[in-house]
Amino acid sequence: MPNTLPAWFWIAYYLFLAITIGVAIYNLSNRKSIRLSLLVIWIAITVPIVGLLNSIGRSEELNEFQHLVSELQQG
């Protein structure tokens, strides 16, 4: 099984994203900060997709954070 971050991290991460999207949708329905709410929804959906695409090429001995750091060091 490949290395990954602990389950509590992923639960907190996706819970944070779900709450963020929920609050942005609530603000859209109340017509508050429409542009900012749309931007938040777009970023909250795009970040996990980009993270997934970035982690496709990682080796099995690195977890996601270690892979990110090594890629940033390589430029």
N, CA, C and O atoms as a Tripos MOL2 file, in Angstrom:
@<TRIPOS>MOLECULE
protein
  300   299    75     0     0
PROTEIN
NO_CHARGES

@<TRIPOS>ATOM
      1 N           0.8450   -1.1750    0.0000 N.3       1 MET1
      2 CA          0.0000    0.0000    0.0000 C.3       1 MET1
      3 C           0.8970    1.2490    0.0000 C.2       1 MET1
      4 O           1.8370    1.3230    0.7920 O.2       1 MET1
      5 N           0.6260    2.2210   -0.8670 N.am      2 PRO2
      6 CA          1.4660    3.4130   -0.9340 C.3       2 PRO2
      7 C           1.3140    4.2820    0.3140 C.2       2 PRO2
      8 O           0.2870    4.2550    0.9920 O.2       2 PRO2
      9 N           2.3560    5.0450    0.5940 N.am      3 ASN3
     10 CA          2.3120    5.9610    1.7300 C.3       3 ASN3
     11 C           1.3240    7.0800    1.4440 C.2       3 ASN3
     12 O           1.2200    7.5590    0.3150 O.2       3 ASN3
     13 N           0.6140    7.4840    2.4570 N.am      4 THR4
     14 CA         -0.3130    8.6010    2.3420 C.3       4 THR4
     15 C          -0.3890    9.3060    3.6900 C.2       4 THR4
     16 O           0.1000    8.7960    4.6980 O.2       4 THR4
     17 N          -0.9860   10.4460    3.6960 N.am      5 LEU5
     18 CA         -1.1740   11.1700    4.9460 C.3       5 LEU5
     19 C          -2.2270   10.4450    5.7760 C.2       5 LEU5
     20 O          -3.0240    9.6800    5.2340 O.2       5 LEU5
     21 N          -2.2360   10.6810    7.0920 N.am      6 PRO6
     22 CA         -3.1930    9.9710    7.9540 C.3       6 PRO6
     23 C          -4.6530   10.2920    7.6080 C.2       6 PRO6
     24 O          -4.9640   11.3310    7.0240 O.2       6 PRO6
     25 N          -5.5170    9.3780    7.9850 N.am      7 ALA7
     26 CA         -6.9460    9.5200    7.6650 C.3       7 ALA7
     27 C          -7.5510   10.7660    8.2910 C.2       7 ALA7
     28 O          -8.4110   11.4030    7.6830 O.2       7 ALA7
     29 N          -7.1150   11.1300    9.5100 N.am      8 TRP8
     30 CA         -7.6810   12.3160   10.1560 C.3       8 TRP8
     31 C          -7.3970   13.5720    9.3310 C.2       8 TRP8
     32 O          -8.2080   14.4980    9.3090 O.2       8 TRP8
     33 N          -6.2510   13.6050    8.6560 N.am      9 PHE9
     34 CA         -5.9180   14.7550    7.8150 C.3       9 PHE9
     35 C          -6.9050   14.8730    6.6570 C.2       9 PHE9
     36 O          -7.4070   15.9610    6.3750 O.2       9 PHE9
     37 N          -7.1850   13.7490    5.9840 N.am     10 TRP10
     38 CA         -8.0930   13.7760    4.8350 C.3      10 TRP10
     39 C          -9.5130   14.1000    5.2560 C.2      10 TRP10
     40 O         -10.2330   14.7900    4.5330 O.2      10 TRP10
     41 N          -9.9260   13.6090    6.4200 N.am     11 ILE11
     42 CA        -11.2630   13.9360    6.9230 C.3      11 ILE11
     43 C         -11.3760   15.4330    7.1780 C.2      11 ILE11
     44 O         -12.3570   16.0550    6.7730 O.2      11 ILE11
     45 N         -10.3830   16.0200    7.8460 N.am     12 ALA12
     46 CA        -10.3920   17.4500    8.1300 C.3      12 ALA12
     47 C         -10.3230   18.2680    6.8380 C.2      12 ALA12
     48 O         -11.0020   19.2880    6.7120 O.2      12 ALA12
     49 N          -9.5110   17.8280    5.8860 N.am     13 TYR13
     50 CA         -9.3400   18.5370    4.6160 C.3      13 TYR13
     51 C         -10.6550   18.6010    3.8350 C.2      13 TYR13
     52 O         -11.0820   19.6760    3.4150 O.2      13 TYR13
     53 N         -11.2910   17.4430    3.6440 N.am     14 TYR14
     54 CA        -12.5310   17.4250    2.8700 C.3      14 TYR14
     55 C         -13.7010   18.0270    3.6390 C.2      14 TYR14
     56 O         -14.6220   18.5660    3.0240 O.2      14 TYR14
     57 N         -13.6890   17.9500    4.9500 N.am     15 LEU15
     58 CA        -14.7130   18.6180    5.7470 C.3      15 LEU15
     59 C         -14.5840   20.1360    5.6040 C.2      15 LEU15
     60 O         -15.5840   20.8390    5.4630 O.2      15 LEU15
     61 N         -13.3510   20.6320    5.6400 N.am     16 PHE16
     62 CA        -13.1080   22.0600    5.4410 C.3      16 PHE16
     63 C         -13.5920   22.5050    4.0610 C.2      16 PHE16
     64 O         -14.2390   23.5450    3.9360 O.2      16 PHE16
     65 N         -13.2820   21.7230    3.0260 N.am     17 LEU17
     66 CA        -13.7370   22.0700    1.6810 C.3      17 LEU17
     67 C         -15.2640   22.0570    1.5800 C.2      17 LEU17
     68 O         -15.8530   22.9420    0.9600 O.2      17 LEU17
     69 N         -15.8970   21.0640    2.1820 N.am     18 ALA18
     70 CA        -17.3560   20.9770    2.1350 C.3      18 ALA18
     71 C         -18.0000   22.1560    2.8550 C.2      18 ALA18
     72 O         -18.9690   22.7300    2.3580 O.2      18 ALA18
     73 N         -17.4760   22.5190    4.0130 N.am     19 ILE19
     74 CA        -18.0240   23.6630    4.7540 C.3      19 ILE19
     75 C         -17.8180   24.9510    3.9680 C.2      19 ILE19
     76 O         -18.7090   25.7980    3.9180 O.2      19 ILE19
     77 N         -16.6360   25.1040    3.3490 N.am     20 THR20
     78 CA        -16.3470   26.2910    2.5600 C.3      20 THR20
     79 C         -17.3080   26.4240    1.3890 C.2      20 THR20
     80 O         -17.8490   27.5030    1.1450 O.2      20 THR20
     81 N         -17.5200   25.3350    0.6670 N.am     21 ILE21
     82 CA        -18.4500   25.3680   -0.4630 C.3      21 ILE21
     83 C         -19.8760   25.6160    0.0200 C.2      21 ILE21
     84 O         -20.6290   26.3460   -0.6230 O.2      21 ILE21
     85 N         -20.2500   25.0180    1.1410 N.am     22 GLY22
     86 CA        -21.5850   25.2310    1.6980 C.3      22 GLY22
     87 C         -21.8410   26.6770    2.0780 C.2      22 GLY22
     88 O         -22.9130   27.2150    1.8030 O.2      22 GLY22
     89 N         -20.8660   27.3040    2.7050 N.am     23 VAL23
     90 CA        -21.0200   28.7150    3.0900 C.3      23 VAL23
     91 C         -21.0780   29.6010    1.8480 C.2      23 VAL23
     92 O         -21.8500   30.5590    1.8040 O.2      23 VAL23
     93 N         -20.2650   29.2850    0.8420 N.am     24 ALA24
     94 CA        -20.2900   30.0750   -0.3970 C.3      24 ALA24
     95 C         -21.6370   29.9390   -1.1020 C.2      24 ALA24
     96 O         -22.1680   30.9280   -1.6080 O.2      24 ALA24
     97 N         -22.1900   28.7430   -1.1410 N.am     25 ILE25
     98 CA        -23.5160   28.5480   -1.7490 C.3      25 ILE25
     99 C         -24.5850   29.2790   -0.9490 C.2      25 ILE25
    100 O         -25.4950   29.8700   -1.5300 O.2      25 ILE25
    101 N         -24.4860   29.2450    0.3720 N.am     26 TYR26
    102 CA        -25.4280   29.9780    1.2190 C.3      26 TYR26
    103 C         -25.3570   31.4810    0.9220 C.2      26 TYR26
    104 O         -26.3860   32.1500    0.8240 O.2      26 TYR26
    105 N         -24.1220   32.0090    0.7770 N.am     27 ASN27
    106 CA        -23.9760   33.4290    0.4650 C.3      27 ASN27
    107 C         -24.5070   33.7570   -0.9300 C.2      27 ASN27
    108 O         -25.0470   34.8410   -1.1490 O.2      27 ASN27
    109 N         -24.3570   32.8330   -1.8660 N.am     28 LEU28
    110 CA        -24.9360   33.0450   -3.1940 C.3      28 LEU28
    111 C         -26.4520   33.1060   -3.1340 C.2      28 LEU28
    112 O         -27.0700   33.9390   -3.7970 O.2      28 LEU28
    113 N         -27.0520   32.2270   -2.3430 N.am     29 SER29
    114 CA        -28.5130   32.2100   -2.2540 C.3      29 SER29
    115 C         -29.0520   33.4670   -1.5820 C.2      29 SER29
    116 O         -30.1770   33.8840   -1.8540 O.2      29 SER29
    117 N         -28.2550   34.0700   -0.7100 N.am     30 ASN30
    118 CA        -28.6690   35.3220   -0.0540 C.3      30 ASN30
    119 C         -28.1680   36.5550   -0.7920 C.2      30 ASN30
    120 O         -28.3390   37.6810   -0.3240 O.2      30 ASN30
    121 N         -27.5440   36.3360   -1.9540 N.am     31 ARG31
    122 CA        -27.0270   37.4170   -2.7900 C.3      31 ARG31
    123 C         -26.0270   38.2960   -2.0440 C.2      31 ARG31
    124 O         -26.0490   39.5200   -2.1780 O.2      31 ARG31
    125 N         -25.1510   37.6720   -1.2590 N.am     32 LYS32
    126 CA        -24.0740   38.3860   -0.5690 C.3      32 LYS32
    127 C         -22.7570   38.0330   -1.2380 C.2      32 LYS32
    128 O         -22.4610   36.8540   -1.4320 O.2      32 LYS32
    129 N         -21.9820   39.0090   -1.5840 N.am     33 SER33
    130 CA        -20.6500   38.8170   -2.1590 C.3      33 SER33
    131 C         -20.6690   37.7640   -3.2630 C.2      33 SER33
    132 O         -19.9940   36.7390   -3.1640 O.2      33 SER33
    133 N         -21.4240   38.0150   -4.2870 N.am     34 ILE34
    134 CA        -21.6260   37.0190   -5.3430 C.3      34 ILE34
    135 C         -20.3130   36.6700   -6.0350 C.2      34 ILE34
    136 O         -20.0200   35.4910   -6.2300 O.2      34 ILE34
    137 N         -19.5240   37.6620   -6.4070 N.am     35 ARG35
    138 CA        -18.2510   37.3940   -7.0840 C.3      35 ARG35
    139 C         -17.3070   36.5960   -6.1970 C.2      35 ARG35
    140 O         -16.6970   35.6240   -6.6440 O.2      35 ARG35
    141 N         -17.1890   37.0040   -4.9550 N.am     36 LEU36
    142 CA        -16.2980   36.3070   -4.0270 C.3      36 LEU36
    143 C         -16.7820   34.8820   -3.7780 C.2      36 LEU36
    144 O         -15.9700   33.9620   -3.6890 O.2      36 LEU36
    145 N         -18.0770   34.6930   -3.6670 N.am     37 SER37
    146 CA        -18.6250   33.3520   -3.4540 C.3      37 SER37
    147 C         -18.3450   32.4430   -4.6480 C.2      37 SER37
    148 O         -17.9840   31.2800   -4.4710 O.2      37 SER37
    149 N         -18.5090   32.9650   -5.8540 N.am     38 LEU38
    150 CA        -18.2120   32.1730   -7.0440 C.3      38 LEU38
    151 C         -16.7270   31.8350   -7.1240 C.2      38 LEU38
    152 O         -16.3630   30.7250   -7.5130 O.2      38 LEU38
    153 N         -15.8750   32.7790   -6.7610 N.am     39 LEU39
    154 CA        -14.4330   32.5420   -6.7440 C.3      39 LEU39
    155 C         -14.0680   31.4610   -5.7330 C.2      39 LEU39
    156 O         -13.2420   30.5950   -6.0220 O.2      39 LEU39
    157 N         -14.6720   31.5060   -4.5620 N.am     40 VAL40
    158 CA        -14.4030   30.5150   -3.5220 C.3      40 VAL40
    159 C         -14.8440   29.1240   -3.9730 C.2      40 VAL40
    160 O         -14.1290   28.1460   -3.7580 O.2      40 VAL40
    161 N         -16.0080   29.0340   -4.5930 N.am     41 ILE41
    162 CA        -16.4810   27.7400   -5.0830 C.3      41 ILE41
    163 C         -15.5370   27.2030   -6.1470 C.2      41 ILE41
    164 O         -15.1840   26.0240   -6.1220 O.2      41 ILE41
    165 N         -15.1260   28.0490   -7.0780 N.am     42 TRP42
    166 CA        -14.2140   27.6320   -8.1350 C.3      42 TRP42
    167 C         -12.8800   27.1500   -7.5650 C.2      42 TRP42
    168 O         -12.3660   26.1180   -7.9960 O.2      42 TRP42
    169 N         -12.3170   27.8750   -6.6090 N.am     43 ILE43
    170 CA        -11.0360   27.4810   -6.0010 C.3      43 ILE43
    171 C         -11.2010   26.1950   -5.2020 C.2      43 ILE43
    172 O         -10.3440   25.3140   -5.2780 O.2      43 ILE43
    173 N         -12.2810   26.0670   -4.4390 N.am     44 ALA44
    174 CA        -12.4860   24.8730   -3.6090 C.3      44 ALA44
    175 C         -12.6800   23.6210   -4.4540 C.2      44 ALA44
    176 O         -12.3720   22.5210   -3.9970 O.2      44 ALA44
    177 N         -13.1770   23.7640   -5.6610 N.am     45 ILE45
    178 CA        -13.3290   22.6100   -6.5430 C.3      45 ILE45
    179 C         -12.0380   22.3500   -7.3120 C.2      45 ILE45
    180 O         -11.6900   21.1930   -7.5510 O.2      45 ILE45
    181 N         -11.3220   23.4000   -7.7050 N.am     46 THR46
    182 CA        -10.1240   23.2710   -8.5210 C.3      46 THR46
    183 C          -8.9250   22.7370   -7.7350 C.2      46 THR46
    184 O          -8.1580   21.9350   -8.2690 O.2      46 THR46
    185 N          -8.7470   23.1540   -6.5000 N.am     47 VAL47
    186 CA         -7.5650   22.7530   -5.7190 C.3      47 VAL47
    187 C          -7.4430   21.2370   -5.5610 C.2      47 VAL47
    188 O          -6.3460   20.7210   -5.7780 O.2      47 VAL47
    189 N          -8.4840   20.4860   -5.2000 N.am     48 PRO48
    190 CA         -8.3270   19.0330   -5.1180 C.3      48 PRO48
    191 C          -7.9980   18.3810   -6.4640 C.2      48 PRO48
    192 O          -7.2500   17.4040   -6.5150 O.2      48 PRO48
    193 N          -8.5510   18.9150   -7.5420 N.am     49 ILE49
    194 CA         -8.2630   18.3550   -8.8630 C.3      49 ILE49
    195 C          -6.7980   18.5720   -9.2210 C.2      49 ILE49
    196 O          -6.1360   17.6530   -9.7030 O.2      49 ILE49
    197 N          -6.2900   19.7720   -8.9930 N.am     50 VAL50
    198 CA         -4.8830   20.0600   -9.2700 C.3      50 VAL50
    199 C          -3.9830   19.2170   -8.3670 C.2      50 VAL50
    200 O          -2.9490   18.7220   -8.8160 O.2      50 VAL50
    201 N          -4.3590   19.0520   -7.1120 N.am     51 GLY51
    202 CA         -3.5870   18.2100   -6.2020 C.3      51 GLY51
    203 C          -3.5360   16.7650   -6.6620 C.2      51 GLY51
    204 O          -2.4980   16.1120   -6.5650 O.2      51 GLY51
    205 N          -4.6460   16.2710   -7.1590 N.am     52 LEU52
    206 CA         -4.6870   14.9060   -7.6770 C.3      52 LEU52
    207 C          -3.7800   14.7660   -8.8940 C.2      52 LEU52
    208 O          -3.0010   13.8160   -8.9850 O.2      52 LEU52
    209 N          -3.8770   15.7030   -9.8230 N.am     53 LEU53
    210 CA         -3.0340   15.6510  -11.0100 C.3      53 LEU53
    211 C          -1.5550   15.7760  -10.6560 C.2      53 LEU53
    212 O          -0.7090   15.1590  -11.3030 O.2      53 LEU53
    213 N          -1.2410   16.5630   -9.6390 N.am     54 ASN54
    214 CA          0.1470   16.7290   -9.2080 C.3      54 ASN54
    215 C           0.6830   15.4550   -8.5590 C.2      54 ASN54
    216 O           1.8710   15.1580   -8.6860 O.2      54 ASN54
    217 N          -0.1550   14.7110   -7.8780 N.am     55 SER55
    218 CA          0.3260   13.5380   -7.1430 C.3      55 SER55
    219 C           0.3600   12.2710   -7.9800 C.2      55 SER55
    220 O           0.7710   11.2250   -7.4770 O.2      55 SER55
    221 N          -0.0580   12.3250   -9.2370 N.am     56 ILE56
    222 CA         -0.0750   11.1290  -10.0720 C.3      56 ILE56
    223 C           1.3260   10.5610  -10.2490 C.2      56 ILE56
    224 O           1.4930    9.3410  -10.2230 O.2      56 ILE56
    225 N           2.3340   11.4000  -10.4270 N.am     57 GLY57
    226 CA          3.6750   10.9190  -10.7120 C.3      57 GLY57
    227 C           4.5480   10.6690   -9.4940 C.2      57 GLY57
    228 O           5.7530   10.4680   -9.6470 O.2      57 GLY57
    229 N           3.9960   10.6740   -8.3130 N.am     58 ARG58
    230 CA          4.8390   10.5100   -7.1270 C.3      58 ARG58
    231 C           5.2120    9.0540   -6.9180 C.2      58 ARG58
    232 O           4.4730    8.1390   -7.2790 O.2      58 ARG58
    233 N           6.3900    8.8700   -6.3210 N.am     59 SER59
    234 CA          6.8270    7.5050   -6.0380 C.3      59 SER59
    235 C           6.1420    6.9860   -4.7810 C.2      59 SER59
    236 O           5.6160    7.7650   -3.9860 O.2      59 SER59
    237 N           6.1490    5.6810   -4.6070 N.am     60 GLU60
    238 CA          5.3940    5.0740   -3.5100 C.3      60 GLU60
    239 C           5.9970    5.3380   -2.1340 C.2      60 GLU60
    240 O           5.2870    5.2510   -1.1330 O.2      60 GLU60
    241 N           7.2880    5.6580   -2.0600 N.am     61 GLU61
    242 CA          7.8880    5.8710   -0.7400 C.3      61 GLU61
    243 C           7.6450    7.2760   -0.1890 C.2      61 GLU61
    244 O           7.9820    7.5520    0.9630 O.2      61 GLU61
    245 N           7.0650    8.1660   -0.9980 N.am     62 LEU62
    246 CA          6.7660    9.5250   -0.5480 C.3      62 LEU62
    247 C           5.2700    9.6820   -0.3270 C.2      62 LEU62
    248 O           4.4600    9.1580   -1.0920 O.2      62 LEU62
    249 N           4.9090   10.4120    0.7350 N.am     63 ASN63
    250 CA          3.4980   10.7660    0.8740 C.3      63 ASN63
    251 C           3.2510   12.0730    0.1130 C.2      63 ASN63
    252 O           4.1770   12.6110   -0.4940 O.2      63 ASN63
    253 N           2.0420   12.5800    0.1350 N.am     64 GLU64
    254 CA          1.6770   13.7250   -0.6780 C.3      64 GLU64
    255 C           2.4810   14.9700   -0.3110 C.2      64 GLU64
    256 O           2.9310   15.7030   -1.1910 O.2      64 GLU64
    257 N           2.6590   15.2070    0.9750 N.am     65 PHE65
    258 CA          3.3780   16.3990    1.4120 C.3      65 PHE65
    259 C           4.8490   16.3070    1.0340 C.2      65 PHE65
    260 O           5.4220   17.2870    0.5600 O.2      65 PHE65
    261 N           5.4650   15.1650    1.2320 N.am     66 GLN66
    262 CA          6.8680   14.9850    0.8660 C.3      66 GLN66
    263 C           7.0580   15.1640   -0.6390 C.2      66 GLN66
    264 O           8.0490   15.7510   -1.0740 O.2      66 GLN66
    265 N           6.1170   14.6630   -1.4300 N.am     67 HIS67
    266 CA          6.1910   14.8290   -2.8820 C.3      67 HIS67
    267 C           6.0840   16.3030   -3.2620 C.2      67 HIS67
    268 O           6.8300   16.7730   -4.1210 O.2      67 HIS67
    269 N           5.1700   17.0370   -2.6360 N.am     68 LEU68
    270 CA          5.0150   18.4480   -2.9120 C.3      68 LEU68
    271 C           6.3040   19.2090   -2.5990 C.2      68 LEU68
    272 O           6.7470   20.0370   -3.3960 O.2      68 LEU68
    273 N           6.9050   18.9300   -1.4430 N.am     69 VAL69
    274 CA          8.1350   19.6190   -1.0590 C.3      69 VAL69
    275 C           9.2570   19.3060   -2.0490 C.2      69 VAL69
    276 O           9.9920   20.2060   -2.4560 O.2      69 VAL69
    277 N           9.3930   18.0350   -2.4400 N.am     70 SER70
    278 CA         10.4590   17.6710   -3.3740 C.3      70 SER70
    279 C          10.2340   18.3290   -4.7450 C.2      70 SER70
    280 O          11.1950   18.7470   -5.3910 O.2      70 SER70
    281 N           8.9900   18.4210   -5.1850 N.am     71 GLU71
    282 CA          8.7050   19.0880   -6.4610 C.3      71 GLU71
    283 C           8.9750   20.5840   -6.3810 C.2      71 GLU71
    284 O           9.4580   21.1690   -7.3500 O.2      71 GLU71
    285 N           8.6770   21.2110   -5.2560 N.am     72 LEU72
    286 CA          8.9750   22.6380   -5.1050 C.3      72 LEU72
    287 C          10.4740   22.8790   -5.0790 C.2      72 LEU72
    288 O          10.9360   23.8890   -5.6100 O.2      72 LEU72
    289 N          11.2450   21.9870   -4.4830 N.am     73 GLN73
    290 CA         12.6980   22.1170   -4.4500 C.3      73 GLN73
    291 C          13.2930   21.9580   -5.8420 C.2      73 GLN73
    292 O          14.3030   22.5870   -6.1580 O.2      73 GLN73
    293 N          12.6850   21.1300   -6.6720 N.am     74 GLN74
    294 CA         13.1660   20.9120   -8.0230 C.3      74 GLN74
    295 C          12.7540   22.0320   -8.9820 C.2      74 GLN74
    296 O          13.2990   22.1570  -10.0790 O.2      74 GLN74
    297 N          11.8110   22.8180   -8.5640 N.am     75 GLY75
    298 CA         11.3650   23.9370   -9.3840 C.3      75 GLY75
    299 C          10.2810   23.5550  -10.3070 C.2      75 GLY75
    300 O           9.7960   24.3910  -11.0690 O.2      75 GLY75
@<TRIPOS>BOND
     1     1     2 1
     2     2     3 1
     3     3     4 2
     4     3     5 am
     5     5     6 1
     6     6     7 1
     7     7     8 2
     8     7     9 am
     9     9    10 1
    10    10    11 1
    11    11    12 2
    12    11    13 am
    13    13    14 1
    14    14    15 1
    15    15    16 2
    16    15    17 am
    17    17    18 1
    18    18    19 1
    19    19    20 2
    20    19    21 am
    21    21    22 1
    22    22    23 1
    23    23    24 2
    24    23    25 am
    25    25    26 1
    26    26    27 1
    27    27    28 2
    28    27    29 am
    29    29    30 1
    30    30    31 1
    31    31    32 2
    32    31    33 am
    33    33    34 1
    34    34    35 1
    35    35    36 2
    36    35    37 am
    37    37    38 1
    38    38    39 1
    39    39    40 2
    40    39    41 am
    41    41    42 1
    42    42    43 1
    43    43    44 2
    44    43    45 am
    45    45    46 1
    46    46    47 1
    47    47    48 2
    48    47    49 am
    49    49    50 1
    50    50    51 1
    51    51    52 2
    52    51    53 am
    53    53    54 1
    54    54    55 1
    55    55    56 2
    56    55    57 am
    57    57    58 1
    58    58    59 1
    59    59    60 2
    60    59    61 am
    61    61    62 1
    62    62    63 1
    63    63    64 2
    64    63    65 am
    65    65    66 1
    66    66    67 1
    67    67    68 2
    68    67    69 am
    69    69    70 1
    70    70    71 1
    71    71    72 2
    72    71    73 am
    73    73    74 1
    74    74    75 1
    75    75    76 2
    76    75    77 am
    77    77    78 1
    78    78    79 1
    79    79    80 2
    80    79    81 am
    81    81    82 1
    82    82    83 1
    83    83    84 2
    84    83    85 am
    85    85    86 1
    86    86    87 1
    87    87    88 2
    88    87    89 am
    89    89    90 1
    90    90    91 1
    91    91    92 2
    92    91    93 am
    93    93    94 1
    94    94    95 1
    95    95    96 2
    96    95    97 am
    97    97    98 1
    98    98    99 1
    99    99   100 2
   100    99   101 am
   101   101   102 1
   102   102   103 1
   103   103   104 2
   104   103   105 am
   105   105   106 1
   106   106   107 1
   107   107   108 2
   108   107   109 am
   109   109   110 1
   110   110   111 1
   111   111   112 2
   112   111   113 am
   113   113   114 1
   114   114   115 1
   115   115   116 2
   116   115   117 am
   117   117   118 1
   118   118   119 1
   119   119   120 2
   120   119   121 am
   121   121   122 1
   122   122   123 1
   123   123   124 2
   124   123   125 am
   125   125   126 1
   126   126   127 1
   127   127   128 2
   128   127   129 am
   129   129   130 1
   130   130   131 1
   131   131   132 2
   132   131   133 am
   133   133   134 1
   134   134   135 1
   135   135   136 2
   136   135   137 am
   137   137   138 1
   138   138   139 1
   139   139   140 2
   140   139   141 am
   141   141   142 1
   142   142   143 1
   143   143   144 2
   144   143   145 am
   145   145   146 1
   146   146   147 1
   147   147   148 2
   148   147   149 am
   149   149   150 1
   150   150   151 1
   151   151   152 2
   152   151   153 am
   153   153   154 1
   154   154   155 1
   155   155   156 2
   156   155   157 am
   157   157   158 1
   158   158   159 1
   159   159   160 2
   160   159   161 am
   161   161   162 1
   162   162   163 1
   163   163   164 2
   164   163   165 am
   165   165   166 1
   166   166   167 1
   167   167   168 2
   168   167   169 am
   169   169   170 1
   170   170   171 1
   171   171   172 2
   172   171   173 am
   173   173   174 1
   174   174   175 1
   175   175   176 2
   176   175   177 am
   177   177   178 1
   178   178   179 1
   179   179   180 2
   180   179   181 am
   181   181   182 1
   182   182   183 1
   183   183   184 2
   184   183   185 am
   185   185   186 1
   186   186   187 1
   187   187   188 2
   188   187   189 am
   189   189   190 1
   190   190   191 1
   191   191   192 2
   192   191   193 am
   193   193   194 1
   194   194   195 1
   195   195   196 2
   196   195   197 am
   197   197   198 1
   198   198   199 1
   199   199   200 2
   200   199   201 am
   201   201   202 1
   202   202   203 1
   203   203   204 2
   204   203   205 am
   205   205   206 1
   206   206   207 1
   207   207   208 2
   208   207   209 am
   209   209   210 1
   210   210   211 1
   211   211   212 2
   212   211   213 am
   213   213   214 1
   214   214   215 1
   215   215   216 2
   216   215   217 am
   217   217   218 1
   218   218   219 1
   219   219   220 2
   220   219   221 am
   221   221   222 1
   222   222   223 1
   223   223   224 2
   224   223   225 am
   225   225   226 1
   226   226   227 1
   227   227   228 2
   228   227   229 am
   229   229   230 1
   230   230   231 1
   231   231   232 2
   232   231   233 am
   233   233   234 1
   234   234   235 1
   235   235   236 2
   236   235   237 am
   237   237   238 1
   238   238   239 1
   239   239   240 2
   240   239   241 am
   241   241   242 1
   242   242   243 1
   243   243   244 2
   244   243   245 am
   245   245   246 1
   246   246   247 1
   247   247   248 2
   248   247   249 am
   249   249   250 1
   250   250   251 1
   251   251   252 2
   252   251   253 am
   253   253   254 1
   254   254   255 1
   255   255   256 2
   256   255   257 am
   257   257   258 1
   258   258   259 1
   259   259   260 2
   260   259   261 am
   261   261   262 1
   262   262   263 1
   263   263   264 2
   264   263   265 am
   265   265   266 1
   266   266   267 1
   267   267   268 2
   268   267   269 am
   269   269   270 1
   270   270   271 1
   271   271   272 2
   272   271   273 am
   273   273   274 1
   274   274   275 1
   275   275   276 2
   276   275   277 am
   277   277   278 1
   278   278   279 1
   279   279   280 2
   280   279   281 am
   281   281   282 1
   282   282   283 1
   283   283   284 2
   284   283   285 am
   285   285   286 1
   286   286   287 1
   287   287   288 2
   288   287   289 am
   289   289   290 1
   290   290   291 1
   291   291   292 2
   292   291   293 am
   293   293   294 1
   294   294   295 1
   295   295   296 2
   296   295   297 am
   297   297   298 1
   298   298   299 1
   299   299   300 2
@<TRIPOS>SUBSTRUCTURE
     1 MET1         2 RESIDUE 1 A MET
     2 PRO2         6 RESIDUE 1 A PRO
     3 ASN3        10 RESIDUE 1 A ASN
     4 THR4        14 RESIDUE 1 A THR
     5 LEU5        18 RESIDUE 1 A LEU
     6 PRO6        22 RESIDUE 1 A PRO
     7 ALA7        26 RESIDUE 1 A ALA
     8 TRP8        30 RESIDUE 1 A TRP
     9 PHE9        34 RESIDUE 1 A PHE
    10 TRP10       38 RESIDUE 1 A TRP
    11 ILE11       42 RESIDUE 1 A ILE
    12 ALA12       46 RESIDUE 1 A ALA
    13 TYR13       50 RESIDUE 1 A TYR
    14 TYR14       54 RESIDUE 1 A TYR
    15 LEU15       58 RESIDUE 1 A LEU
    16 PHE16       62 RESIDUE 1 A PHE
    17 LEU17       66 RESIDUE 1 A LEU
    18 ALA18       70 RESIDUE 1 A ALA
    19 ILE19       74 RESIDUE 1 A ILE
    20 THR20       78 RESIDUE 1 A THR
    21 ILE21       82 RESIDUE 1 A ILE
    22 GLY22       86 RESIDUE 1 A GLY
    23 VAL23       90 RESIDUE 1 A VAL
    24 ALA24       94 RESIDUE 1 A ALA
    25 ILE25       98 RESIDUE 1 A ILE
    26 TYR26      102 RESIDUE 1 A TYR
    27 ASN27      106 RESIDUE 1 A ASN
    28 LEU28      110 RESIDUE 1 A LEU
    29 SER29      114 RESIDUE 1 A SER
    30 ASN30      118 RESIDUE 1 A ASN
    31 ARG31      122 RESIDUE 1 A ARG
    32 LYS32      126 RESIDUE 1 A LYS
    33 SER33      130 RESIDUE 1 A SER
    34 ILE34      134 RESIDUE 1 A ILE
    35 ARG35      138 RESIDUE 1 A ARG
    36 LEU36      142 RESIDUE 1 A LEU
    37 SER37      146 RESIDUE 1 A SER
    38 LEU38      150 RESIDUE 1 A LEU
    39 LEU39      154 RESIDUE 1 A LEU
    40 VAL40      158 RESIDUE 1 A VAL
    41 ILE41      162 RESIDUE 1 A ILE
    42 TRP42      166 RESIDUE 1 A TRP
    43 ILE43      170 RESIDUE 1 A ILE
    44 ALA44      174 RESIDUE 1 A ALA
    45 ILE45      178 RESIDUE 1 A ILE
    46 THR46      182 RESIDUE 1 A THR
    47 VAL47      186 RESIDUE 1 A VAL
    48 PRO48      190 RESIDUE 1 A PRO
    49 ILE49      194 RESIDUE 1 A ILE
    50 VAL50      198 RESIDUE 1 A VAL
    51 GLY51      202 RESIDUE 1 A GLY
    52 LEU52      206 RESIDUE 1 A LEU
    53 LEU53      210 RESIDUE 1 A LEU
    54 ASN54      214 RESIDUE 1 A ASN
    55 SER55      218 RESIDUE 1 A SER
    56 ILE56      222 RESIDUE 1 A ILE
    57 GLY57      226 RESIDUE 1 A GLY
    58 ARG58      230 RESIDUE 1 A ARG
    59 SER59      234 RESIDUE 1 A SER
    60 GLU60      238 RESIDUE 1 A GLU
    61 GLU61      242 RESIDUE 1 A GLU
    62 LEU62      246 RESIDUE 1 A LEU
    63 ASN63      250 RESIDUE 1 A ASN
    64 GLU64      254 RESIDUE 1 A GLU
    65 PHE65      258 RESIDUE 1 A PHE
    66 GLN66      262 RESIDUE 1 A GLN
    67 HIS67      266 RESIDUE 1 A HIS
    68 LEU68      270 RESIDUE 1 A LEU
    69 VAL69      274 RESIDUE 1 A VAL
    70 SER70      278 RESIDUE 1 A SER
    71 GLU71      282 RESIDUE 1 A GLU
    72 LEU72      286 RESIDUE 1 A LEU
    73 GLN73      290 RESIDUE 1 A GLN
    74 GLN74      294 RESIDUE 1 A GLN
    75 GLY75      298 RESIDUE 1 A GLY
